[in-house]
């Protein structure tokens, strides 16, 4: 193409290779006209819509309704909406874990964006791994992109107590294990926890990624908080459609939105909302697709400066619909304003500061606290280092028990999930409430897929004694909906020979969140002997996606992405 020649747009983008471009366009238009399109429609900017609706994915159960409003917005702005399906991943329906499939979904999203002609793309997602997968794929594809969140579910009621997935799921299941509720009541609770379609109603990973998307500037203002089944969510969809046409016409590429400053804003928000620990992994992976490294040391520095302001479960008491009623992200961002990069670009074509100048007036509410009166004085997440985690580990300090964050404890070790299942509830298990439960081999390669098994249940005999929390350590993840004193993402993981692999029951471990320390109190000489006696053999597979996963997946500090998908600097 000669210099100065405009790049192809609309149906002329990415023509199929027949060796004759004119024929390629002729054939493409012939087939699309078979679906009833006119030449006038086909001359408009083409707006792709990644449709992740699935009967297995109740978090995306409102996609059909969103699609109506989204397409209306696109057509009102003069665009041509073209939806296409991609992989849909639901947290509780994906085996062995949704995280195992996140990278596959990102590859599907990227290649479908590349393969089909579109001037911009709308990503419809909500459930935990879908939004990061979509943003990872779109970041690699590199076209103008906008994220449409499906929205949170409504809360239910159990015996006049307000309940919602999934912090209350875990709380009631713990009660059931401790024999505080019976089978009849737990069945009644099961009917009330999820009152509508939509994502978890607490500040779990789905809500975290919704807030993160708005903080990144890749979703419209106010797009994070409206519940799934509300008219407000439909209006967000219509506005998203209009904005998708605008960014197609202005060629506002994703690289102008997902910048280092945008990622710092997103980290500030993640810390201030008491967001899911999974959010760090996902942000790291998305940034990696842009050739940006997120520094855990920088994250921890920001955590010391950024208080938790949002009073939502599991760190607080409210739900996403309360956050929306309290003003949502615009209200939160105004409280965080001195800590944000206001010159970061947003999908509106305005900087964050310019967009904030258009926010509605602030009003009195009790869900989003002030910097002077926070829920927790530091950010929700702290980064730990030490000989047990040379590459780092994290703890959700805002959801932990204060008296367990400065301890030396005896280790009770489980080699893997099967060992945990076999022994955890045995009455013969040698365990005290003052011990630390250590679970190995649930990292990226060990499980595989880094499942959310890091939220180790309280051993049955302790649960029935009334124990609600104890220190737990693993190389895996936990749900953002969970609360407890849980150290996660220990890097390097046990399955590749990280120090965690050599911890034995009876060892002492020191945790000091104040000093950001995680130390195995065993001599270097003894550890060297253990390494020599029990060398680790990394997991492998003979074929398929599992082979690809095990051979190329990175550790938690690199976002658990495939090494070949990260952008070259």
MOGI-V14610 format. One record per pair of residues at least 12 apart in sequence whose C-alpha atoms are under 8 Angstrom apart, sorted by the first residue. I is the first residue (numbers start at 1). J is the second residue. If there is no record, write none. Layout:
# MOGI-V14610
i:I j:J
i:I j:J
This chain:
# MOGI-V14610
i:9 j:45
i:9 j:117
i:9 j:118
i:9 j:119
i:10 j:42
i:10 j:43
i:10 j:44
i:10 j:45
i:10 j:46
i:10 j:117
i:10 j:118
i:10 j:119
i:11 j:25
i:11 j:28
i:11 j:29
i:11 j:42
i:11 j:43
i:11 j:46
i:11 j:117
i:11 j:118
i:12 j:25
i:12 j:117
i:13 j:116
i:13 j:117
i:13 j:118
i:14 j:114
i:14 j:115
i:14 j:116
i:14 j:117
i:15 j:117
i:41 j:80
i:42 j:80
i:44 j:78
i:44 j:79
i:44 j:80
i:45 j:78
i:45 j:79
i:45 j:80
i:45 j:118
i:45 j:119
i:45 j:245
i:45 j:248
i:45 j:249
i:46 j:79
i:46 j:80
i:46 j:81
i:46 j:82
i:46 j:117
i:46 j:118
i:46 j:119
i:46 j:120
i:47 j:74
i:47 j:79
i:47 j:80
i:47 j:81
i:47 j:82
i:47 j:118
i:47 j:119
i:47 j:120
i:47 j:121
i:47 j:122
i:47 j:244
i:47 j:245
i:47 j:248
i:48 j:81
i:48 j:82
i:48 j:83
i:48 j:84
i:48 j:113
i:48 j:117
i:48 j:118
i:48 j:119
i:48 j:120
i:48 j:121
i:48 j:122
i:49 j:81
i:49 j:82
i:49 j:83
i:49 j:84
i:49 j:121
i:49 j:122
i:49 j:123
i:49 j:124
i:50 j:83
i:50 j:84
i:50 j:85
i:50 j:86
i:50 j:109
i:50 j:121
i:50 j:122
i:50 j:123
i:50 j:124
i:51 j:63
i:51 j:83
i:51 j:84
i:51 j:85
i:51 j:86
i:51 j:123
i:51 j:124
i:52 j:85
i:52 j:86
i:52 j:87
i:52 j:88
i:52 j:124
i:52 j:125
i:53 j:85
i:53 j:88
i:54 j:88
i:56 j:90
i:56 j:93
i:57 j:88
i:57 j:89
i:57 j:90
i:57 j:93
i:58 j:90
i:58 j:197
i:58 j:198
i:58 j:199
i:59 j:90
i:59 j:126
i:59 j:127
i:59 j:150
i:59 j:152
i:59 j:153
i:59 j:197
i:59 j:198
i:59 j:199
i:59 j:200
i:60 j:125
i:60 j:126
i:60 j:127
i:60 j:150
i:60 j:197
i:60 j:198
i:60 j:199
i:61 j:197
i:61 j:198
i:62 j:150
i:62 j:197
i:62 j:198
i:62 j:228
i:62 j:229
i:63 j:124
i:63 j:150
i:65 j:234
i:66 j:150
i:66 j:233
i:66 j:234
i:66 j:237
i:67 j:237
i:69 j:234
i:69 j:235
i:69 j:237
i:69 j:238
i:69 j:241
i:70 j:234
i:70 j:237
i:70 j:238
i:70 j:239
i:70 j:240
i:70 j:241
i:71 j:238
i:71 j:241
i:72 j:238
i:72 j:241
i:73 j:237
i:73 j:238
i:73 j:239
i:73 j:240
i:73 j:241
i:73 j:242
i:74 j:238
i:74 j:241
i:74 j:242
i:74 j:243
i:74 j:244
i:74 j:245
i:75 j:241
i:75 j:242
i:76 j:242
i:77 j:241
i:77 j:242
i:77 j:245
i:77 j:246
i:78 j:245
i:79 j:245
i:86 j:105
i:86 j:108
i:86 j:109
i:86 j:112
i:87 j:105
i:87 j:108
i:87 j:109
i:88 j:105
i:88 j:130
i:89 j:101
i:89 j:102
i:89 j:105
i:89 j:127
i:89 j:129
i:89 j:130
i:90 j:127
i:90 j:128
i:90 j:129
i:91 j:127
i:91 j:128
i:91 j:129
i:96 j:448
i:96 j:449
i:96 j:451
i:97 j:449
i:97 j:450
i:97 j:451
i:97 j:452
i:98 j:129
i:98 j:449
i:98 j:451
i:99 j:129
i:99 j:449
i:99 j:450
i:99 j:451
i:100 j:448
i:100 j:449
i:100 j:450
i:101 j:449
i:102 j:129
i:102 j:130
i:102 j:132
i:102 j:133
i:103 j:133
i:103 j:561
i:103 j:562
i:105 j:130
i:105 j:133
i:105 j:134
i:105 j:137
i:106 j:132
i:106 j:133
i:106 j:134
i:106 j:135
i:106 j:136
i:106 j:137
i:106 j:138
i:107 j:137
i:108 j:137
i:109 j:133
i:109 j:134
i:109 j:137
i:109 j:138
i:110 j:134
i:110 j:136
i:110 j:137
i:110 j:138
i:110 j:140
i:110 j:141
i:111 j:137
i:111 j:141
i:113 j:138
i:113 j:141
i:114 j:141
i:119 j:143
i:119 j:144
i:119 j:248
i:119 j:249
i:120 j:143
i:120 j:144
i:120 j:145
i:120 j:146
i:120 j:244
i:120 j:245
i:120 j:247
i:120 j:248
i:121 j:143
i:121 j:144
i:121 j:145
i:121 j:146
i:121 j:244
i:122 j:145
i:122 j:146
i:122 j:147
i:122 j:148
i:122 j:240
i:122 j:241
i:122 j:244
i:123 j:145
i:123 j:146
i:123 j:147
i:123 j:148
i:124 j:147
i:124 j:148
i:124 j:149
i:124 j:150
i:125 j:147
i:125 j:148
i:125 j:149
i:125 j:150
i:126 j:149
i:126 j:150
i:126 j:151
i:126 j:198
i:126 j:199
i:126 j:206
i:126 j:210
i:127 j:199
i:127 j:206
i:128 j:205
i:128 j:206
i:128 j:209
i:129 j:206
i:131 j:147
i:131 j:149
i:131 j:206
i:131 j:209
i:131 j:210
i:132 j:209
i:132 j:282
i:132 j:283
i:132 j:286
i:135 j:147
i:135 j:286
i:136 j:285
i:136 j:286
i:136 j:289
i:138 j:254
i:139 j:254
i:139 j:255
i:139 j:286
i:139 j:289
i:139 j:290
i:140 j:289
i:140 j:290
i:140 j:565
i:140 j:567
i:142 j:253
i:142 j:254
i:142 j:255
i:143 j:253
i:143 j:254
i:144 j:247
i:144 j:248
i:144 j:251
i:144 j:252
i:144 j:253
i:144 j:254
i:145 j:218
i:145 j:244
i:145 j:247
i:145 j:253
i:145 j:254
i:146 j:218
i:146 j:219
i:146 j:220
i:146 j:240
i:146 j:244
i:146 j:347
i:147 j:213
i:147 j:218
i:147 j:219
i:147 j:220
i:147 j:240
i:148 j:219
i:148 j:223
i:148 j:236
i:148 j:237
i:148 j:240
i:149 j:210
i:149 j:223
i:149 j:224
i:150 j:198
i:150 j:199
i:150 j:228
i:150 j:233
i:151 j:198
i:151 j:199
i:151 j:224
i:151 j:225
i:151 j:226
i:151 j:227
i:151 j:228
i:151 j:229
i:151 j:233
i:152 j:197
i:152 j:198
i:152 j:199
i:152 j:200
i:152 j:201
i:152 j:207
i:152 j:225
i:152 j:226
i:152 j:227
i:152 j:228
i:152 j:320
i:152 j:321
i:153 j:194
i:153 j:195
i:153 j:196
i:153 j:197
i:153 j:198
i:153 j:199
i:153 j:200
i:153 j:201
i:153 j:227
i:153 j:228
i:153 j:229
i:154 j:194
i:154 j:195
i:154 j:196
i:154 j:197
i:154 j:198
i:154 j:201
i:154 j:227
i:154 j:228
i:154 j:321
i:155 j:193
i:155 j:194
i:155 j:195
i:155 j:196
i:155 j:201
i:155 j:319
i:156 j:192
i:156 j:193
i:156 j:194
i:156 j:195
i:157 j:192
i:157 j:193
i:158 j:188
i:158 j:189
i:158 j:192
i:163 j:192
i:163 j:193
i:164 j:192
i:164 j:193
i:164 j:194
i:164 j:195
i:164 j:200
i:164 j:201
i:164 j:202
i:164 j:319
i:165 j:193
i:165 j:194
i:165 j:200
i:165 j:201
i:165 j:202
i:165 j:481
i:166 j:193
i:166 j:200
i:166 j:201
i:166 j:202
i:166 j:204
i:166 j:481
i:166 j:482
i:167 j:202
i:167 j:313
i:167 j:314
i:167 j:481
i:167 j:482
i:167 j:483
i:168 j:193
i:169 j:190
i:169 j:193
i:170 j:482
i:172 j:186
i:172 j:189
i:173 j:186
i:174 j:457
i:174 j:463
i:177 j:460
i:177 j:463
i:177 j:464
i:178 j:460
i:178 j:463
i:178 j:464
i:178 j:465
i:178 j:466
i:179 j:464
i:196 j:229
i:197 j:228
i:197 j:229
i:198 j:227
i:198 j:228
i:198 j:229
i:199 j:228
i:201 j:319
i:201 j:320
i:201 j:321
i:202 j:312
i:202 j:313
i:202 j:314
i:202 j:318
i:202 j:319
i:202 j:320
i:202 j:481
i:203 j:273
i:203 j:274
i:203 j:275
i:203 j:276
i:203 j:312
i:203 j:313
i:203 j:314
i:203 j:319
i:203 j:320
i:203 j:480
i:203 j:481
i:204 j:275
i:204 j:276
i:204 j:314
i:204 j:479
i:204 j:480
i:204 j:481
i:204 j:482
i:205 j:275
i:205 j:276
i:205 j:277
i:205 j:278
i:205 j:279
i:205 j:479
i:205 j:480
i:205 j:481
i:207 j:224
i:207 j:225
i:207 j:320
i:208 j:270
i:208 j:273
i:208 j:275
i:208 j:276
i:208 j:279
i:209 j:279
i:210 j:223
i:210 j:224
i:210 j:225
i:211 j:224
i:211 j:225
i:211 j:269
i:211 j:270
i:211 j:329
i:212 j:266
i:212 j:267
i:212 j:269
i:212 j:270
i:213 j:266
i:214 j:329
i:215 j:262
i:215 j:265
i:215 j:266
i:215 j:269
i:216 j:257
i:216 j:258
i:216 j:262
i:216 j:263
i:216 j:265
i:216 j:266
i:216 j:346
i:217 j:257
i:217 j:258
i:217 j:262
i:217 j:344
i:217 j:345
i:217 j:346
i:217 j:347
i:217 j:352
i:218 j:257
i:218 j:258
i:218 j:346
i:218 j:347
i:219 j:240
i:219 j:347
i:220 j:236
i:220 j:239
i:220 j:240
i:220 j:347
i:220 j:348
i:221 j:329
i:221 j:330
i:221 j:355
i:222 j:236
i:222 j:328
i:222 j:329
i:222 j:330
i:223 j:236
i:224 j:328
i:224 j:329
i:225 j:320
i:225 j:321
i:225 j:323
i:225 j:324
i:225 j:328
i:225 j:329
i:226 j:321
i:226 j:324
i:227 j:320
i:227 j:321
i:227 j:324
i:243 j:347
i:243 j:348
i:247 j:347
i:247 j:349
i:252 j:347
i:252 j:349
i:255 j:290
i:256 j:345
i:257 j:344
i:257 j:345
i:257 j:346
i:257 j:347
i:258 j:287
i:258 j:290
i:259 j:344
i:260 j:292
i:261 j:341
i:261 j:344
i:262 j:341
i:262 j:344
i:262 j:345
i:263 j:283
i:263 j:287
i:264 j:340
i:264 j:341
i:265 j:340
i:265 j:341
i:267 j:280
i:267 j:299
i:268 j:302
i:268 j:303
i:268 j:306
i:268 j:339
i:268 j:340
i:269 j:333
i:270 j:380
i:271 j:303
i:271 j:306
i:271 j:307
i:271 j:308
i:271 j:379
i:271 j:380
i:271 j:381
i:272 j:306
i:272 j:307
i:272 j:308
i:272 j:309
i:272 j:310
i:272 j:379
i:272 j:380
i:273 j:308
i:273 j:309
i:273 j:310
i:273 j:311
i:273 j:312
i:273 j:380
i:274 j:308
i:274 j:309
i:274 j:310
i:274 j:312
i:274 j:315
i:274 j:379
i:274 j:380
i:274 j:381
i:274 j:396
i:274 j:398
i:275 j:380
i:275 j:480
i:276 j:396
i:276 j:479
i:276 j:480
i:276 j:481
i:277 j:381
i:277 j:394
i:277 j:395
i:277 j:396
i:277 j:477
i:277 j:478
i:277 j:479
i:277 j:480
i:278 j:477
i:278 j:478
i:278 j:479
i:278 j:480
i:280 j:559
i:281 j:556
i:281 j:557
i:281 j:558
i:281 j:559
i:281 j:560
i:282 j:559
i:283 j:559
i:284 j:557
i:284 j:558
i:284 j:559
i:285 j:558
i:285 j:559
i:285 j:560
i:285 j:561
i:285 j:566
i:286 j:559
i:288 j:558
i:288 j:559
i:288 j:566
i:288 j:567
i:289 j:565
i:289 j:566
i:289 j:567
i:290 j:566
i:290 j:567
i:291 j:566
i:291 j:567
i:291 j:568
i:291 j:569
i:292 j:569
i:296 j:383
i:296 j:392
i:296 j:557
i:297 j:383
i:299 j:383
i:300 j:381
i:300 j:382
i:300 j:383
i:302 j:379
i:303 j:378
i:303 j:379
i:303 j:380
i:303 j:381
i:303 j:382
i:304 j:378
i:304 j:379
i:305 j:378
i:305 j:379
i:306 j:377
i:306 j:378
i:306 j:379
i:307 j:371
i:307 j:374
i:307 j:375
i:307 j:376
i:307 j:377
i:307 j:378
i:307 j:379
i:307 j:380
i:308 j:374
i:308 j:375
i:308 j:376
i:308 j:377
i:308 j:378
i:308 j:379
i:308 j:380
i:308 j:398
i:309 j:332
i:309 j:368
i:309 j:369
i:309 j:370
i:309 j:371
i:309 j:374
i:309 j:375
i:309 j:376
i:310 j:332
i:310 j:367
i:310 j:368
i:310 j:369
i:310 j:374
i:310 j:375
i:311 j:367
i:311 j:368
i:311 j:369
i:311 j:375
i:312 j:367
i:313 j:481
i:314 j:399
i:314 j:480
i:314 j:481
i:314 j:482
i:314 j:483
i:315 j:398
i:315 j:399
i:315 j:483
i:316 j:375
i:318 j:367
i:322 j:367
i:323 j:367
i:323 j:368
i:326 j:365
i:326 j:366
i:326 j:367
i:326 j:368
i:327 j:362
i:330 j:356
i:330 j:359
i:331 j:362
i:331 j:368
i:332 j:368
i:334 j:356
i:335 j:370
i:335 j:371
i:336 j:371
i:342 j:354
i:376 j:398
i:379 j:397
i:379 j:398
i:380 j:396
i:380 j:397
i:380 j:398
i:380 j:399
i:381 j:394
i:381 j:395
i:381 j:396
i:381 j:397
i:381 j:398
i:382 j:394
i:382 j:395
i:382 j:396
i:382 j:397
i:382 j:513
i:382 j:516
i:383 j:395
i:383 j:516
i:384 j:513
i:384 j:516
i:384 j:517
i:384 j:518
i:385 j:516
i:385 j:517
i:385 j:518
i:385 j:519
i:386 j:517
i:386 j:518
i:386 j:519
i:386 j:520
i:387 j:499
i:387 j:518
i:387 j:519
i:387 j:520
i:388 j:490
i:388 j:498
i:388 j:499
i:388 j:500
i:388 j:518
i:388 j:519
i:388 j:520
i:389 j:490
i:389 j:491
i:389 j:492
i:389 j:498
i:389 j:499
i:389 j:500
i:389 j:518
i:389 j:519
i:390 j:491
i:390 j:492
i:391 j:490
i:391 j:491
i:391 j:492
i:391 j:557
i:392 j:489
i:392 j:490
i:392 j:491
i:392 j:557
i:393 j:487
i:393 j:488
i:393 j:489
i:393 j:490
i:393 j:491
i:394 j:487
i:394 j:488
i:394 j:489
i:394 j:490
i:395 j:485
i:395 j:486
i:395 j:487
i:395 j:488
i:396 j:485
i:396 j:486
i:396 j:487
i:397 j:485
i:397 j:513
i:399 j:483
i:399 j:484
i:399 j:485
i:400 j:483
i:400 j:484
i:400 j:485
i:400 j:486
i:401 j:469
i:401 j:484
i:401 j:485
i:404 j:470
i:404 j:471
i:404 j:485
i:405 j:485
i:405 j:511
i:405 j:512
i:405 j:513
i:405 j:514
i:406 j:510
i:406 j:511
i:406 j:512
i:406 j:513
i:406 j:514
i:407 j:510
i:407 j:511
i:407 j:512
i:408 j:508
i:408 j:509
i:408 j:510
i:408 j:511
i:409 j:434
i:409 j:435
i:409 j:436
i:409 j:508
i:409 j:509
i:409 j:510
i:410 j:434
i:410 j:435
i:410 j:436
i:410 j:505
i:410 j:506
i:410 j:507
i:410 j:508
i:410 j:509
i:411 j:435
i:411 j:436
i:411 j:437
i:411 j:438
i:411 j:503
i:411 j:504
i:411 j:505
i:411 j:506
i:411 j:507
i:411 j:508
i:411 j:509
i:412 j:430
i:412 j:431
i:412 j:435
i:412 j:436
i:412 j:437
i:412 j:438
i:412 j:504
i:412 j:505
i:412 j:506
i:413 j:437
i:413 j:438
i:413 j:439
i:413 j:440
i:413 j:503
i:413 j:504
i:413 j:505
i:414 j:437
i:414 j:438
i:414 j:439
i:414 j:440
i:415 j:439
i:415 j:440
i:415 j:441
i:416 j:439
i:416 j:440
i:416 j:441
i:416 j:442
i:417 j:439
i:417 j:441
i:417 j:442
i:417 j:453
i:420 j:439
i:424 j:459
i:424 j:460
i:425 j:459
i:425 j:460
i:425 j:461
i:426 j:460
i:426 j:461
i:427 j:460
i:427 j:461
i:432 j:462
i:433 j:462
i:433 j:467
i:433 j:470
i:434 j:470
i:434 j:471
i:435 j:470
i:435 j:471
i:436 j:470
i:436 j:471
i:436 j:472
i:436 j:473
i:436 j:509
i:437 j:456
i:437 j:470
i:437 j:471
i:437 j:472
i:437 j:473
i:438 j:472
i:438 j:473
i:438 j:474
i:439 j:454
i:439 j:456
i:439 j:472
i:439 j:473
i:439 j:474
i:439 j:475
i:440 j:474
i:440 j:475
i:440 j:493
i:440 j:494
i:440 j:495
i:440 j:500
i:440 j:501
i:441 j:475
i:441 j:476
i:441 j:493
i:441 j:494
i:441 j:495
i:441 j:501
i:442 j:454
i:442 j:474
i:442 j:475
i:442 j:476
i:442 j:493
i:443 j:475
i:443 j:476
i:443 j:477
i:443 j:489
i:443 j:493
i:443 j:494
i:443 j:495
i:444 j:476
i:444 j:493
i:444 j:553
i:444 j:554
i:444 j:555
i:444 j:556
i:444 j:560
i:445 j:495
i:445 j:496
i:445 j:538
i:445 j:539
i:445 j:549
i:445 j:550
i:445 j:553
i:446 j:493
i:446 j:494
i:446 j:495
i:446 j:496
i:446 j:539
i:448 j:550
i:450 j:475
i:450 j:476
i:450 j:477
i:451 j:476
i:451 j:477
i:451 j:478
i:452 j:476
i:452 j:477
i:452 j:478
i:452 j:479
i:453 j:476
i:453 j:477
i:453 j:478
i:454 j:472
i:454 j:473
i:454 j:474
i:454 j:475
i:454 j:476
i:454 j:477
i:454 j:478
i:454 j:486
i:454 j:487
i:454 j:488
i:455 j:472
i:455 j:477
i:455 j:478
i:455 j:479
i:455 j:482
i:455 j:484
i:455 j:486
i:456 j:472
i:458 j:470
i:469 j:484
i:469 j:485
i:470 j:484
i:470 j:485
i:471 j:484
i:471 j:485
i:471 j:486
i:471 j:487
i:472 j:485
i:472 j:486
i:472 j:487
i:473 j:486
i:473 j:487
i:473 j:488
i:473 j:490
i:474 j:487
i:474 j:488
i:474 j:489
i:474 j:490
i:475 j:488
i:475 j:489
i:475 j:490
i:475 j:491
i:475 j:492
i:475 j:493
i:475 j:494
i:475 j:500
i:476 j:488
i:476 j:489
i:476 j:490
i:477 j:489
i:489 j:556
i:491 j:555
i:491 j:556
i:491 j:557
i:492 j:555
i:493 j:555
i:495 j:536
i:495 j:537
i:495 j:538
i:495 j:539
i:496 j:536
i:496 j:537
i:496 j:538
i:497 j:535
i:497 j:536
i:497 j:537
i:497 j:538
i:501 j:536
i:502 j:527
i:502 j:530
i:502 j:531
i:503 j:520
i:507 j:520
i:507 j:521
i:507 j:522
i:508 j:520
i:508 j:521
i:508 j:522
i:509 j:521
i:549 j:562
i:552 j:564
